[in-house]
């Protein structure tokens, strides 16, 4: 009986380590896959002039692909342009990240 218990314990440990390795692998892929997309690496920006009716949401929406999170783009725009609020003035120039 002891041999079966040891084998079962070994299998459980092996399974747990395998799951941890797989999760770590996917987290690393996700992290490194998004470096340039969200400004964590060398990022390109587009200068956008605010027009009447523009909002931070509408500008971020225009430059965010469907597979990306619009809120993250808004956060990058706020941070990069040192915005304390979402209020924009007509004529303001914003640096908007190029996101692929």
N, C-alpha and C positions, 0 to 999 in steps of 0.2 A: 504494500500500500504506500509506503514512503516514496518509492520510485515514481509512482503515478502522481503523487502530490508535488514532488519536485519538478516533474515534467510539466505539470499544469501551471505551477508558479513561474517556471522559466518561459513558457508560452505566453503567459499574461504579461510578463515584463517585456518580452520581445514585441508583442503586439503594441503595448503602450509606447515603447521607444519608436517603433515604426510610425505610429500615428503622429507623434511629436515631430519626427523628421519630415514627414509629409507636410504638416501644417507650417513648419518653419520654411520649407522650400517655397510654398505658395505665398507666404508673407514676403519673402525676399523678392520673388518675381514681381509681386504687386508693388513693392516699394521702389525697386530699380526701374520698373516699367513706367512709373509716373514721375520720375525725376524732372525731366524737362517739361512735362505737361503742366505741372503746377508750380513751377518756379523754384524747385529745390536744387536744380542744377543751373547750368547756363541757360537763360531763358530769353527768347526774343519777344519784343513788345511792338504793338502798333499804336501810334498816336491817333486818338479819336477826339474830335471836337464835339462838345455837347451841343445839341440843337434843341429847339423848342419841342417839348413833349418827351424828351429823352429822360430816362431814369436809370439808375444804376442797374436795376433788374433788366431793363430792355437792352442796354448796352451789353451786359454780360450774356444775355440770351442770344444776341446776334453773333457773338464770337465764341460760343461754347458748343461743341459738337454734341449730338444727342446722347452719345455714350459717356459723356462727362457730367459731373455734378455742377449745376449752375451756381449753387451756393458757394462752392469752393472758388469758382472764378470770381464771384463778387468779393469774397474775402481777400483774394490776391489783389484785385483792383483797389480795394480800400487800403490794404497794407502798403502796396507799392506807391500809391498816390497820397499817402498820409491823410486819408479822409477820416474824419471823426464821426460822420453821419452819412446817410444815403442821399442827402440833399445835394443836388447839383445845380450849377448856374449855367445858363446859356452862354456859350463861348469858352467855358472851361475846357482845358485839354487834359485828357486822361491817357495814361499808358495802360494799354490792355494787352494781356498776354496772348501770344499765338499758341493755341491749344490744338493738338492734332488728335 
